[in-house]
Amino acid sequence: MIVDKRIHDVLDAIVSDPSITGVELEAQFKLTRKQLSYTIQKINDYLQSNQFEPITRLKTGKLCVPKPVIDNFRNQQEPMKIHRYLFSEDERTHLIVFFLLTRSEKLSLIHLSSSLMVSQNTIINDIKKVQSILSQYHMQVNYDRENGYRIAGTEIDKRHLLLKIVRKILNMPVAQKIFLQHSSITVGRLEHIGQVFSEIEKRLKIQFTDQQLQELTYFIGFILQRIEMGKTIKQLPDSYIEAEDSRDFALVQKLIEKFGITQRKEQIFLTVLVQSSNIQTVSDKDFHIDTVLLKSVITVVDNFEQISCITFKDKGELIERIYQHWKPAYYRIRYHISNVNSVYDIVLQEFGHLHEMVRRAIAPFETMLHCEIPDEEAAFLTVLFGGWLTREGMINQIKTKKIAIVVCENSATVSTYLYLTLQVLLPELHFAAAMSKREFEKYNRYYDVVFSTTALTTDKLLFTINPSLTSFHKNAFRSQVISALQGVDPNIIQIEDLMFIIEKYGIIHDRKNLQKDLLNYLYQEEHQDLSNRLLRSETPSLSDLLPLENIHITEQPDIHWERAIALASEPVIATEQIQEYYVERMVNKIHLDHPYIMLVDGLIIAHAGIEDGVNQVCMSLLRLPEKIDICGYMQADLIIVLATNNPQKHLKALAQLNEFLEFHDGATKIRQAKDRQDIRALFNSYQ
């Protein structure tokens, strides 16, 4: 029986989490109830054709999944055969490009139709879509009777496209089968390529991510085939020339020759490929630090601290982590090598305010490259900053929590995003580390729980998770984890138990309707709006943090800057949102560190750390009659005091303040306001 991607993905979701309900499946895959029933029927047809018992649906909405089905299909222990898999339209398009770029013989319409198991008319329509993809790479599909279908374009453009297509195909369930059917890909060749990359890792003292190593291994296999067929690079882009003079080229040139590649342009191309590849770790942090790139990272981290009013505790370690990501990212952007594995959409949706601050902070990177940082690369940096904020905000809770680790075979930044998401979702756990599968196999530190995107052998509690966990499924997954940790499901509240408690302290006049109302209140979706409102309220806006009572205007001239900061803090001290010693910490920080905390001319944000006497996220504003000297290095007449006990809760308000100041000439409007009420009115629209 032939199955398509939807059938495969739904089956994978079911065996990964057998407790998943029909409603959850409908939401995850955007299916109607009828479409889900049809899909499950097709899954059962496939299972029965392979001598497995079918999956049945219970009246509760849950599924009954036979244990042999779970054992055989979880983590793809039963590989999908190509002749049983129905490719989607996008998958066919990518495969046609792949066939054309790796062909060793004439490709005809009949050949493509047979390989993809669709009609020739369908292939003709698919080729039109292929043409639109190729046009983005300055190439086109040509056809003649003698040569069949082929791609016309420069070799370097074909290489860039082939790398992208290899990454796309690796996301298909049948990727390995597709590649191993190719004559140039043998187990022996793959092992040889893997050995050479191991030597490159040792020589450069780096470690590629598991996903990157898999991509490079297959890609090099197809490149070797092209070179053997005489399809070599005739001209390199100007930006590649600097790689020839790099230290990396000198170190890996001899190793590249082990591939049988002796042409200098090909060696430079592969050096660029290594330089732009994601790395998991650097084994020797003092080994060849690029000082120019390092200085740019330090400036970016300083910028972020200024923009977000955050003071990192382990700043040096954060700089090292960002440097490890930024170095290959710099080369990817410099050499125009796209990064397919983007988390941009997820980051923008869930961490929009944080992302905007990172966008502002990374201006030095854009100055260095003379171009805007691509969205996907900026999103990865947001994930790194977000993960670090979360990590530093949870240090005090380490000893009281079970220790969890995250194992992910995706890129380092996708791994960090998953790490951050799980930390937010499961604050009951302390997440100690994120790592690749290879690192996990060598990991010898203590942990209680492991979250993994792939199958692992461990005697600890293991949860298999999809990196793109949707918002809808976060609560369900959380319940599954808490249930396993505590032995009970915290979301299951017995109505009869509640009725018994109520009867102990009062008289129930309408037992039936009380049961009904309790059931609706606890479980019906109509009450999710309330939860969402409560959740949103946890991220206060600029209007929330600057009520009228937190705004102060003084006409006192020649006030000393330390007194001005204390005066600005009085409203939030009076309401016990901060403790008095927070003012001392702010003043000391300015004295000792000279932080540049001026958002626009004449307006500063004074702040200290999250553990310096903060009871609640808050802001206050002081307007002075004229600018005063701030510790000899700034001049200000508008002082905002910011305090936060959570590394992320103030980010929305701060982003709104930045928008107000930068795009609406906000500082001038504050100065021109007649009184506190007028100033307050300026913030009303920032909800």
Secondary structure, DSSP 8 states (H G I E B T S, - for coil): --EEHHHHHHHHHHHH-TT-BHHHHHHHHT--HHHHHHHHHHHHHHHHHTT----EE-TTSBEE--HHHHHHHGGGSS---GGGEE--HHHHHHHHHHHHHS-SS-B-HHHHHHHHTS-HHHHHHHHHHHHHHHHTTT-EEEEETTTEEEEES-HHHHHHHHHHHHHHHTTSTTHHHHHHTSTT--HHHHHHHHHHHHHHHHHHTEEE-HHHHHHHHHHHHHHHHHHHTT---S---GGGHHHHTSHHHHHHHHHHHTTT---HHHHHHHHHHHHTS-EEEES-TTS---HHHHHHHHHHHHHHHHHHT---SSHHHHHHHHHHHHHHHHHHHHTT-------HHHHHHHSHHHHHHHHHHTHHHHHHHTS---HHHHHHHHHHHHHHHHHHTTGGGGGGSEEEEEE--S-HHHHHHHHHHHHHH-TTEEEEEEE-HHHHHH--S--SEEEESS----SSEEEE--TT--HHHHHHHHHHHHHHHHSS-TT---HHHHHHHHHHHS--S-HHHHHHHHHHHHH-GGGHHHHHHHHHHTS--HHHHS-GGGEEE---SS--HHHHHHHHHHHHHHTTSB-THHHHHHHHHHHHH----EEETEEEEE---TTSSBSS-EEEEEEEEEEEEETTTEEEEEEEEEE-SSTTTTHHHHHHHHHHHHHS-HHHHHHH-SSHHHHHHHTTT--
